[in-house]
Amino acid sequence: MNISKISPKIFHFGNGVIRAFFFGLIIISFFAVLSSTNWLPDAKTTTGLTYIMFALLLILVLSWFSFPKFQMFLKTIFIKHKWITSIICLVLALIWQIQFVYFVHPAIGFDVSAVHNTIINPNLPELRGYFSVNYNNLSILLTLRQVANIFHSTSWLTMALCSTLVTDLSVLVIIATIAIINFQKIPNIIYILASLLSIFPICMVPYTDVWCLLPISLSIFGWSIATQKSYLVVIRFLGAILSGISLACGVWIKPSVAVWGIAAILTSLLYILKNNKVILTSIFCLTIASSFVLAYQPLKKAVQDQHYIIVNQKRQIPMIHFINVGLTHDGAYDPKAALKMDELPTKKQKVVYSKKMIIKRLKKRGPLGYLQFLVKKQGLNTADGTFGWLHEGHFIISKQPSEGWRGFLAEFIYPNGKYVIEFRFIAQILWTIIIFVLLFSFQKGGFIIQTLRMALVGGFIFLLLFEGGRSRYLVQFLPIILILTALSADTAKYNLDKILTAILPKRGF
């Protein structure tokens, strides 16, 4: 058997599988994004601002295709002078974001309130019960407790500002990552990040979704250093170590972050079949893996040895519970299953119950029904450009302010806010553009592109198998999504320009 002839075939087959899964899932997401209810204002929520916004958007689109001078004017500002313009946009977005968080930092409900209340009073019986069952949230509790100790404050403003700082540091790391991978793509990522920061209120929610952004961004940054052939080997090893340690911190906060590390290692091993650098690639993969293990052990021990809150570890929810929840009618949080986890006293009983429900639900659906369910769930997991804002139970528990500038800003994000529909609509436009770019960048792509695609496919599959049903869980994968979008934007534009030129020869894109 000639291994040298078989290896390229395996490589091309593996690459093809990654692309097939990636574009298959993105196509489902694209149609789900287009059919989202975020596009549909109703009579109760429509305001004058809604009509102004729709009119401006329509005028902008028609002017782009109808007036070449207007198109050239925008291209001069946003493309010819993209370095200056993008930086200005990012600075303005950061100023807007910080003042928004400062004036509007609502008390958040669902699991976030349990974490916040425990920082203030860890001795309440109901909170001990919560963390005994939701043992996985102890890491974010210990993290935010350290934040409270450093700033001598447990206020929602302090927590919101620190969470926003984590988001913004992640933004800087993402820009640095693009600078390493392809310096010329920096304006692309800055435009995307500036747009996202302007409509990303989740940045102020002190919970695992936001707090894992910096570790996963740093892990991708370290990995990008390790993959640069032009760098000194010692620098590349330091990048691999940084990637592993950061991955450990991310997994400690949110276990699903491990998807990124698994994807990076698997894709690296696949590309060995192409470049034949078995020893060097294997050493880098082992460096990432060993750095992860060495860093994760003390973090895991910190949770096990903590004495801040008394918990009964035997009551914790097993991982299989979240697979069971992921099989409910929409794959989202299931109050009945959560209540059952509270009632069953031991972890073994919880596992037995979850297995029973999983088998029951799979048998009820059958193979075809399960496949239809996965397609539907992929849409639910990725359709919402607000990333599930206001979709959790009791999302905001503080009273909506009604006066002055603070009251005006609150109208965009509070449940009964006058301008919530505008926020959803704008967020949906940006998210549609991102998914559109990923869909139209249908060239094969190299090692970095394929690794990011593999990671995103892993993230999608994780959410299909476990609890999902809404797009809040996509926040943890945003660094992957944004970096991939920035690297794919020019390819997508080229493909779209060819299509539009064929349809509108004198206009193009």
C-alpha positions in Angstrom: 0.0 0.0 0.0 1.5 3.4 -1.1 0.9 5.8 1.8 2.2 8.8 -0.3 -0.7 8.3 -2.7 -3.3 7.6 -0.1 -2.5 10.7 2.1 -3.6 13.4 -0.5 -6.8 11.5 -1.0 -7.6 11.5 2.7 -6.6 15.1 3.0 -8.9 16.2 0.2 -11.7 14.1 1.5 -11.3 15.6 5.0 -11.2 19.1 3.6 -14.3 18.4 1.6 -16.2 17.1 4.6 -15.3 20.3 6.5 -16.6 22.5 3.6 -19.7 20.4 3.1 -20.7 20.6 6.8 -19.8 24.3 7.0 -21.7 25.5 4.0 -24.6 23.1 4.7 -25.1 24.6 8.1 -24.5 28.2 7.0 -27.2 27.8 4.3 -29.7 26.7 6.9 -28.7 29.7 9.1 -29.0 32.1 6.1 -32.6 31.2 5.5 -33.3 31.3 9.2 -31.8 34.7 9.4 -33.9 36.0 6.5 -37.1 34.6 8.1 -36.4 36.0 11.6 -39.2 37.9 13.3 -36.6 40.7 13.9 -37.5 42.0 10.5 -41.2 42.3 11.3 -42.4 45.4 13.2 -46.0 45.3 14.4 -48.6 48.0 14.9 -48.0 48.1 18.7 -44.2 48.6 18.5 -43.9 50.7 15.3 -42.9 54.3 15.9 -41.9 57.3 13.8 -38.3 56.2 14.2 -39.2 52.9 12.6 -40.4 54.6 9.4 -37.5 57.0 9.3 -35.0 54.0 9.6 -36.8 52.0 6.9 -36.9 55.1 4.6 -33.2 55.9 5.1 -32.2 52.3 4.4 -34.3 52.2 1.2 -32.8 55.5 0.0 -29.3 54.3 0.7 -29.8 51.0 -1.2 -31.5 52.7 -4.2 -28.9 55.5 -4.3 -26.1 53.0 -4.3 -27.4 51.2 -7.4 -28.8 54.3 -9.1 -26.2 57.0 -8.7 -22.6 56.1 -9.7 -21.2 59.3 -8.1 -22.8 58.5 -4.8 -21.4 54.9 -5.0 -18.0 56.4 -5.7 -18.3 58.8 -2.8 -18.9 56.0 -0.4 -16.1 53.9 -1.9 -13.7 56.8 -1.4 -14.6 57.2 2.2 -15.0 53.5 3.3 -12.7 51.7 0.9 -10.0 54.1 -0.4 -9.5 55.6 3.0 -10.5 52.5 4.9 -7.6 52.6 7.4 -8.5 56.0 8.7 -12.3 55.6 8.4 -12.3 52.2 10.1 -10.3 53.4 13.1 -12.6 56.5 13.4 -15.6 54.1 13.4 -14.1 51.9 16.1 -13.3 54.9 18.3 -16.8 56.3 17.9 -18.3 52.8 18.6 -16.2 52.4 21.8 -17.3 55.9 23.0 -20.9 55.0 22.3 -20.6 51.6 24.0 -19.0 53.0 27.2 -21.5 55.8 27.7 -24.4 53.4 26.9 -23.2 50.9 29.5 -22.6 53.7 32.0 -26.1 55.2 31.7 -28.0 51.9 31.1 -26.7 48.9 33.2 -29.9 47.0 34.2 -30.0 44.3 36.8 -30.1 41.0 34.8 -32.2 38.0 35.7 -32.0 34.3 35.0 -28.7 32.6 36.1 -26.9 36.0 36.2 -28.9 37.2 39.1 -28.1 34.0 41.1 -24.4 34.6 40.5 -24.7 38.3 41.5 -26.8 37.6 44.6 -24.3 35.0 45.7 -21.4 37.5 45.5 -23.4 39.6 48.0 -24.7 36.9 50.3 -23.4 33.3 49.7 -25.2 31.9 52.8 -28.8 32.0 51.5 -30.1 28.4 51.3 -31.7 28.8 47.9 -28.3 30.0 46.5 -26.5 27.1 48.0 -29.1 24.8 46.3 -28.6 26.6 43.0 -24.9 26.1 42.9 -25.1 22.6 44.2 -27.2 21.8 41.1 -25.5 24.2 38.7 -22.0 23.4 39.9 -20.5 24.5 36.5 -21.3 28.1 37.4 -18.9 28.2 40.3 -16.0 29.3 38.1 -17.8 32.5 37.0 -18.9 33.1 40.6 -15.3 32.9 41.8 -14.2 35.1 38.9 -16.7 37.9 39.6 -16.1 37.6 43.4 -12.5 38.5 42.7 -13.7 41.5 40.6 -15.9 42.6 43.5 -12.9 42.3 45.9 -10.6 44.3 43.6 -13.0 47.2 43.1 -14.7 46.9 46.5 -18.0 47.0 44.8 -20.8 44.5 43.9 -22.9 47.0 42.0 -24.4 46.2 38.6 -22.5 49.2 37.2 -19.1 47.7 38.3 -20.0 44.3 36.9 -21.3 45.8 33.7 -18.2 47.9 33.2 -15.8 45.0 33.9 -17.7 42.7 31.5 -17.5 45.5 28.9 -13.8 45.8 29.5 -13.4 42.0 28.9 -15.3 42.4 25.6 -13.2 45.4 24.5 -9.9 43.6 25.4 -11.2 40.7 23.3 -11.7 43.1 20.4 -8.1 44.3 20.6 -6.9 40.7 20.7 -9.0 39.9 17.6 -7.5 42.8 15.7 -4.0 41.7 16.7 -4.8 38.2 15.5 -5.9 39.5 12.1 -2.7 41.6 12.0 -0.7 38.4 12.3 -2.7 36.3 9.9 -3.2 39.0 7.2 -2.2 42.6 8.0 -4.2 44.0 5.0 -7.5 42.6 6.4 -7.3 44.8 9.5 -9.8 47.4 8.2 -12.2 44.6 7.5 -12.2 43.4 11.1 -12.3 46.9 12.5 -15.4 47.7 10.5 -17.1 44.5 11.6 -16.1 45.1 15.3 -17.2 48.7 15.3 -20.6 47.8 13.9 -21.0 45.0 16.4 -20.0 47.0 19.5 -22.5 49.6 18.6 -25.4 47.1 19.0 -24.1 44.6 21.5 -25.7 45.2 24.9 -24.8 41.7 26.0 -21.3 43.1 26.6 -22.5 44.4 30.0 -24.0 41.1 31.1 -21.7 39.6 33.8 -21.9 36.0 32.8 -20.0 33.1 31.1 -21.0 34.1 27.6 -19.0 37.4 27.8 -16.3 36.3 30.2 -15.1 33.5 27.9 -14.6 35.9 25.0 -11.1 37.1 26.1 -9.7 33.5 26.7 -10.9 32.1 23.4 -9.6 35.3 21.6 -6.2 34.9 23.3 -6.2 31.2 22.4 -6.8 32.0 18.7 -4.1 34.7 18.9 -1.6 32.3 20.4 -2.5 29.7 17.8 -2.1 32.2 15.0 1.5 32.9 16.2 2.2 29.2 16.3 1.1 28.7 12.7 3.3 31.5 11.2 6.2 29.7 9.4 8.2 33.0 9.1 8.4 33.4 12.9 11.3 32.0 15.0 10.5 28.5 16.4 10.8 29.8 20.0 8.2 32.5 19.3 5.9 29.9 17.8 6.3 27.7 20.8 5.4 30.6 23.1 2.3 31.2 20.9 1.3 27.5 21.3 1.8 27.7 25.1 -0.3 30.9 25.2 -3.0 29.2 23.2 -3.2 26.2 25.5 -3.2 28.2 28.7 -5.9 30.6 27.4 -8.0 27.7 26.2 -7.8 26.2 29.7 -9.1 29.5 31.2 -11.9 29.6 28.6 -12.9 26.0 29.3 -12.9 26.6 33.0 -15.5 29.4 32.5 -17.5 27.7 29.8 -16.6 24.0 28.8 -17.9 24.3 25.3 -14.9 26.6 24.5 -13.0 23.3 24.1 -14.6 23.1 20.7 -12.0 25.6 19.4 -9.0 23.7 20.7 -10.2 20.4 19.4 -10.8 21.9 15.9 -7.4 23.5 15.9 -5.6 20.3 16.7 -7.7 18.1 14.4 -7.2 20.4 11.4 -3.5 20.6 12.1 -3.3 16.8 12.1 -5.3 16.7 8.8 -2.8 19.2 7.1 0.1 16.9 8.1 -1.1 14.8 5.2 -0.5 17.7 2.9 2.7 19.3 4.1 4.3 16.1 5.7 5.7 18.2 8.6 4.7 15.4 11.0 7.3 16.0 13.8 6.9 19.9 14.0 3.1 19.9 13.8 2.8 17.1 16.3 5.1 19.0 18.7 3.0 22.1 18.4 -0.2 20.2 19.0 1.3 18.5 22.0 2.5 21.8 23.3 -1.0 23.3 23.1 -2.5 20.1 24.7 0.0 19.9 27.5 -0.2 23.6 28.3 -4.0 23.2 28.5 -3.8 20.3 30.9 -1.2 21.9 33.1 -3.1 25.2 33.3 -6.5 23.6 33.7 -5.7 21.4 36.7 -5.1 24.2 39.2 -8.2 26.0 37.9 -10.3 22.9 38.5 -8.8 22.5 41.9 -9.6 26.1 42.8 -13.3 25.2 42.3 -13.1 22.0 44.2 -11.3 23.5 47.1 -13.3 26.8 47.3 -15.0 27.6 50.6 -16.9 30.7 49.6 -20.2 28.9 49.3 -21.2 25.5 50.7 -22.4 23.2 48.0 -23.4 19.6 47.7 -21.4 18.3 44.8 -23.4 15.1 44.6 -26.4 17.1 43.4 -24.7 18.7 40.4 -26.4 18.4 37.0 -24.6 15.8 34.7 -23.6 16.8 31.2 -26.1 14.3 29.8 -28.9 16.5 31.1 -28.0 19.2 28.6 -28.2 16.6 25.8 -31.7 15.7 27.0 -32.7 19.4 27.1 -31.3 19.8 23.6 -33.9 17.3 22.4 -36.9 19.1 23.6 -39.4 20.7 21.2 -37.0 23.6 20.3 -33.9 22.4 22.1 -33.9 25.3 24.5 -34.1 25.5 28.3 -36.8 23.1 29.7 -38.3 24.1 33.0 -39.7 20.5 33.6 -36.3 18.9 33.1 -34.7 21.5 35.3 -37.2 20.9 38.0 -36.6 17.1 37.7 -32.8 17.8 38.2 -33.7 19.7 41.4 -35.9 16.9 42.7 -33.6 13.9 42.1 -31.1 13.8 45.0 -28.1 12.1 43.4 -26.1 12.5 40.2 -26.6 8.8 39.3 -30.4 9.2 39.4 -30.2 12.3 37.2 -28.1 10.4 34.7 -30.6 7.5 34.6 -33.5 9.9 34.1 -31.7 11.9 31.4 -30.8 8.7 29.5 -34.4 7.5 29.7 -35.7 10.8 28.3 -33.1 10.9 25.5 -34.0 7.4 24.3 -37.7 8.2 24.5 -37.4 11.4 22.5 -35.2 9.8 19.8 -37.6 6.9 19.4 -40.5 9.2 19.1 -38.9 11.3 16.3 -37.3 8.5 14.4 -34.3 9.1 12.0 -36.1 11.4 9.6 -37.9 13.3 12.3 -34.6 13.8 14.2 -33.0 15.2 11.0 -35.8 17.6 10.5 -35.5 18.6 14.2 -31.7 19.3 13.7 -32.4 21.5 10.7 -35.0 23.5 12.6 -32.8 23.8 15.6 -29.8 25.0 13.6 -32.1 27.8 12.4 -33.2 28.6 16.0 -29.6 28.5 17.2 -28.4 31.1 14.7 -31.4 33.2 13.4 -31.4 36.0 16.0 -29.0 38.9 15.4 -29.5 40.2 18.9 -28.0 37.0 20.3 -31.0 36.2 22.4 -31.4 39.6 24.0 -34.5 39.6 26.2 -35.2 35.9 25.3 -34.3 34.4 28.7 -36.9 34.3 31.5 -36.9 37.5 33.6 -34.0 38.8 31.4 -34.1 42.3 33.0 -35.3 42.6 36.6 -34.8 46.3 37.3 -37.4 49.0 36.6 -37.0 50.8 33.3 -35.8 54.3 33.7 -38.0 56.9 32.0 -36.3 60.3 32.3 -33.6 62.0 30.4 -30.8 60.5 28.2 -30.8 57.4 30.3 -34.5 56.9 29.7 -34.1 57.4 26.0 -31.3 54.8 25.8 -33.3 52.3 27.9 -36.1 52.4 25.3 -33.8 50.4 22.9 -33.1 47.4 25.2 -35.8 47.1 27.9 -38.6 44.5 27.4 -41.2 47.3 26.9 -38.9 49.8 25.3 -40.4 52.0 22.6 -37.4 51.3 20.3 -36.7 47.6 20.9 -37.9 46.8 17.3 -35.3 49.3 15.9 -32.6 47.7 17.9 -33.6 44.2 16.7 -33.9 45.4 13.1 -30.4 47.0 13.0 -28.8 44.0 14.8 -30.5 41.7 12.3 -29.0 43.6 9.3 -25.5 43.3 10.7 -25.9 39.6 11.5 -27.4 38.9 8.0 -24.3 40.6 6.4 -22.0 38.4 8.5 -23.8 35.2 7.6 -24.1 36.4 3.9 -20.3 36.9 3.8 -19.6 33.4 5.2 -22.0 31.9 2.7 -20.6 33.6 -0.4 -16.9 32.9 0.5 -17.3 29.5 -1.1 -13.7 29.1 -2.3 -11.7 26.2 -0.8 -9.7 28.3 1.6 -6.3 27.5 3.2 -5.3 26.0 6.5 -6.4 29.0 8.6 -9.7 29.4 6.9 -10.4 25.7 7.2 -9.5 25.6 10.9 -11.9 28.4 11.6 -14.6 26.7 9.6 -13.9 23.5 11.4 -14.2 25.3 14.8 -17.5 26.9 13.8 -18.9 23.6 12.5 -17.9 22.1 15.9 -19.7 24.9 17.7 -22.8 24.4 15.6 -22.8 20.7 16.2 -22.3 21.2 19.9 -25.3 23.5 20.1 -27.3 20.9 18.0 -26.5 18.2 20.5 -26.8 20.1 23.7 -29.0 22.9 25.0 -29.6 25.6 22.4 -32.7 26.9 20.8 -31.6 30.5 20.8 -28.6 32.5 19.6 -27.2 33.6 23.0 -25.0 30.6 23.0 -23.3 31.9 19.8 -21.6 34.7 21.8 -18.9 32.3 22.9 -18.0 31.5 19.3 -18.0 35.2 18.1 -14.2 35.5 18.0 -14.2 32.6 15.5 -17.1 34.0 13.5 -15.7 37.5 13.3 -12.2 36.5 12.4 -13.5 34.2 9.7 -15.8 36.9 8.4 -13.0 39.4 8.2 -10.7 37.0 6.3 -13.6 36.0 4.0 -15.0 39.4 3.2 -12.9 40.2 0.1 -13.6 36.8 -1.4 -17.3 37.2 -0.7 -17.3 40.6 -2.3 -15.4 39.3 -5.3 -18.0 36.5 -5.8 -20.9 38.8 -5.3 -19.4 41.4 -7.7 -19.2 38.7 -10.4 -22.8 37.8 -9.8 -24.1 41.4 -9.8 -22.0 42.3 -12.8 -23.6 39.5 -14.8 -27.0 40.8 -13.8 -26.3 44.6 -13.8 -23.2 45.0 -16.0 -22.7 48.7 -15.4 -23.2 48.6 -11.7 -21.6 45.7 -10.0 -20.9 45.9 -6.3 
